Every structure is written in structure tokens, then in C-alpha cells.
Amino acid sequence: MFKFARVNNVVFTVIICNIVVLTSAFADDNANNSIKNRKLDNNINEFMKNDANHDGLVSLEEVRAMIKKQNPASPDFMINLLADKVMNSFDADKNGFISKVEAAIALSKEMNNLSCTKCK
């Protein structure tokens, strides 16, 4: 009977330890997701600051201005090429404007691609 009780204590202790480890892992995942979400929110807000006329949409001209501001020495053809690439990647409904939702989706994909380079 004593051995049986001892075995139950050991099993119970192992179960508690496993729960603590799993809870810790979930807490780490939640903390990492919280950090990722804050970074994503910051990136979205930074991108949407390029909405010069404050209509809630970023146009091709506003994307060009953003790229020119970040790369003032770049020739216009390069700025236009990069702006077209951004529009093709971000403007999901192809209406010529990037909404906050479209920016969020595109930036989230980019962040996942960057953080998962070891997956490839």
C-alpha cells in the first residue's frame, strides 16, 4: 500500500511538472505574440502615416513620396519601380489604394516571412 501511494505521488508530481512546463510554454507564446502584435501595429501605423491627405488610404503617389523620402538619392525610375512593387503586394483589391486592412495583411505576411527564414 505504501508503494502504491508513493507511485501515485510521483505520478502526480510528474503531471504537475508537465502542467507547469506547458503553462510556461503557453505564457511564452502569448508574450511573443503580444510583442509581434505590437510590432505589427507599429508598422501599420508608420505605414499609414504616409496617407498625406488623411483619407484613410495610401495612394501610389503617396507610396512614391514615402520611398523618395527614405531614398532621396534614388533615381525616379527606381522609385517608380519600387512603388509599383509595393502597390502590387499591398493593394489586394487592385483599386489603386492601400487601406489599413490591406497594409495590415501585407505587413503581417512580410513579418512572418522575415521571422520564418529558417523554415525555408
MILO-395803 format. One record per residue (C-alpha): y, x, z; residue in three letters; residue number from 1. Coordinates in Angstrom, 3 decimals. Layout:
MILO-395803
        c2        c1        c3  type  seq
         Y         X         Z   ALA  NUM
...
END
This chain:
MILO-395803
        c2        c1        c3  type  seq
     0.000     0.000     0.000   MET    1
     2.400     2.839     0.796   PHE    2
     1.714     4.463    -2.580   LYS    3
     2.351     1.181    -4.347   PHE    4
     5.693     0.774    -2.549   ALA    5
     6.581     4.364    -3.362   ARG    6
     5.799     3.815    -7.043   VAL    7
     7.986     0.711    -7.093   ASN    8
    10.855     2.670    -5.535   ASN    9
    10.506     5.405    -8.146   VAL   10
    10.340     2.862   -10.974   VAL   11
    13.318     1.020    -9.536   PHE   12
    15.272     4.286    -9.230   THR   13
    14.452     5.203   -12.839   VAL   14
    15.560     1.773   -14.014   ILE   15
    18.848     2.062   -12.082   ILE   16
    19.445     5.553   -13.521   CYS   17
    18.829     4.248   -17.049   ASN   18
    21.260     1.391   -16.471   ILE   19
    23.898     3.833   -15.194   VAL   20
    23.408     6.069   -18.248   VAL   21
    23.585     3.116   -20.654   LEU   22
    26.655     1.709   -18.901   THR   23
    28.312     5.110   -19.112   SER   24
    27.493     5.343   -22.826   ALA   25
    28.972     1.875   -23.454   PHE   26
    32.088     2.825   -21.474   ALA   27
    32.465     5.984   -23.600   ASP   28
    32.060     3.930   -26.790   ASP   29
    34.661     1.438   -25.582   ASN   30
    37.068     4.248   -24.705   ALA   31
    36.534     5.874   -28.117   ASN   32
    37.032     2.537   -29.873   ASN   33
    40.192     1.949   -27.865   SER   34
    41.546     5.352   -28.920   ILE   35
    40.580     4.695   -32.554   LYS   36
    42.234     1.278   -32.446   ASN   37
    45.460     2.761   -31.042   ARG   38
    45.452     5.444   -33.746   LYS   39
    44.837     2.804   -36.402   LEU   40
    47.649     0.616   -35.025   ASP   41
    49.991     3.618   -35.022   ASN   42
    49.040     4.494   -38.605   ASN   43
    49.556     0.911   -39.753   ILE   44
    52.948     0.705   -38.060   ASN   45
    54.002     4.069   -39.517   GLU   46
    52.939     2.940   -42.991   PHE   47
    54.730    -0.394   -42.681   MET   48
    57.973     1.422   -41.742   LYS   49
    58.178     2.159   -45.473   ASN   50
    58.986    -1.515   -46.058   ASP   51
    62.648    -0.763   -46.778   ALA   52
    63.712    -4.362   -47.455   ASN   53
    61.743    -5.730   -44.448   HIS   54
    59.933    -8.427   -46.423   ASP   55
    56.588    -7.564   -44.786   GLY   56
    55.242    -5.935   -47.952   LEU   57
    55.313    -2.382   -49.265   VAL   58
    56.059    -2.202   -52.982   SER   59
    55.277     0.541   -55.484   LEU   60
    58.901     1.699   -55.294   GLU   61
    58.670     1.914   -51.500   GLU   62
    55.425     3.911   -51.766   VAL   63
    57.156     6.280   -54.193   ARG   64
    60.076     6.693   -51.768   ALA   65
    57.621     7.425   -48.918   MET   66
    55.826    10.094   -50.953   ILE   67
    59.110    11.624   -52.150   LYS   68
    60.343    11.785   -48.541   LYS   69
    57.154    13.579   -47.452   GLN   70
    57.083    15.876   -50.511   ASN   71
    60.681    16.378   -51.658   PRO   72
    59.854    19.340   -53.912   ALA   73
    57.137    17.479   -55.853   SER   74
    57.900    16.583   -59.465   PRO   75
    58.334    12.896   -60.306   ASP   76
    55.143    12.707   -62.373   PHE   77
    53.148    13.871   -59.316   MET   78
    54.888    11.364   -57.039   ILE   79
    54.192     8.581   -59.541   ASN   80
    50.543     9.632   -59.799   LEU   81
    50.107     9.631   -56.013   LEU   82
    51.955     6.314   -55.647   ALA   83
    49.652     4.735   -58.244   ASP   84
    46.607     6.051   -56.356   LYS   85
    47.911     4.599   -53.075   VAL   86
    48.560     1.235   -54.718   MET   87
    45.111     1.196   -56.330   ASN   88
    43.484     1.988   -52.987   SER   89
    45.583    -0.227   -50.717   PHE   90
    46.624    -3.248   -52.831   ASP   91
    43.377    -5.238   -52.602   ALA   92
    44.654    -8.398   -54.308   ASP   93
    46.434    -6.367   -57.036   LYS   94
    49.690    -8.297   -56.728   ASN   95
    51.805    -5.133   -56.718   GLY   96
    52.487    -5.191   -52.967   PHE   97
    50.673    -3.885   -49.892   ILE   98
    50.569    -6.308   -46.978   SER   99
    49.997    -5.266   -43.387   LYS  100
    46.423    -6.604   -43.601   VAL  101
    45.744    -4.603   -46.765   GLU  102
    47.204    -1.499   -45.126   ALA  103
    45.029    -2.060   -42.044   ALA  104
    41.859    -2.383   -44.130   ILE  105
    42.622     0.664   -46.287   ALA  106
    43.706     2.859   -43.372   LEU  107
    40.658     1.807   -41.356   SER  108
    38.389     2.835   -44.237   LYS  109
    40.214     6.150   -44.553   GLU  110
    39.918     6.840   -40.831   MET  111
    36.195     6.016   -40.929   ASN  112
    35.715     8.326   -43.921   ASN  113
    37.522    11.153   -42.150   LEU  114
    35.589    10.722   -38.902   SER  115
    32.247    10.464   -40.673   CYS  116
    32.380    13.621   -42.802   THR  117
    29.277    14.913   -41.014   LYS  118
    27.452    11.730   -42.057   CYS  119
    27.608    12.663   -45.737   LYS  120
END
